[in-house]
Amino acid sequence: MRALPIGKLATDGWLDGGGTCSFIWSRAGHRTGDINVTAAEGHVVLSYRSRSTGGDWQDMKYPVQIDRTRCHLGGTRAWFLCPARGCGRRVATLYGGTVFACRHCHGLAYPSENESRRDRTVRQADKLRERLDWPPGIFNGSDWGRPKHMHRATYQRLEAQYDELEARALGATMDWLRLLK
């Protein structure tokens, strides 16, 4: 789904003035959608065209309220209030459909929510491999050595964590392969 993050609008300064900015989404070089966001006092106005399942295009234009919370070190952080009927959740990102709404209203899950224990373990091992400057993939071995400028104690700790994750991931993979028989 198309994501509209308020952090990008705030960082680029679009929430401060009364200006209008555009978001354009594309996939493989082809434009898949666009939206105009006009900032006003306490809200933004979203305007775009939408159609559902091959129907006629509809012009959509509606306000989305913005809430601000104080940050511990000063300043404020902006949040969208979900415009879906009956929701009003404070969210950092709205997702496009016929109406831009929060992930709860669209029934979206984070990718990690759909991972198996084996997939999660492999992802954690790959994160450690990246931190150790090793090529990704648990089948690439662990004899790549300590990265330049990394303390030995840190390297030894991360290597031990990796070895444990690798053993768990390989064991879970073997169990999974046995189930396929």
Buried (B, 14 or more C-beta within 10 A) or exposed (E): BBBBBBEBBBEEEBBEEEEEBEBEBEEEEEEEBEBBBBBEEEBBBBBBEBEEEEEEEEEBEEEBBBBEEEEEEEEEEBBBBBBBEEEEBEBBBBBBBEBBBBBEBBEBEEEEEEEEEBBBBBBBBBEBBEBBEBEEEBEEEBEEEBEEEBEEEEBEEBBEBBEEBBEBBBEBBEEEEEEEE
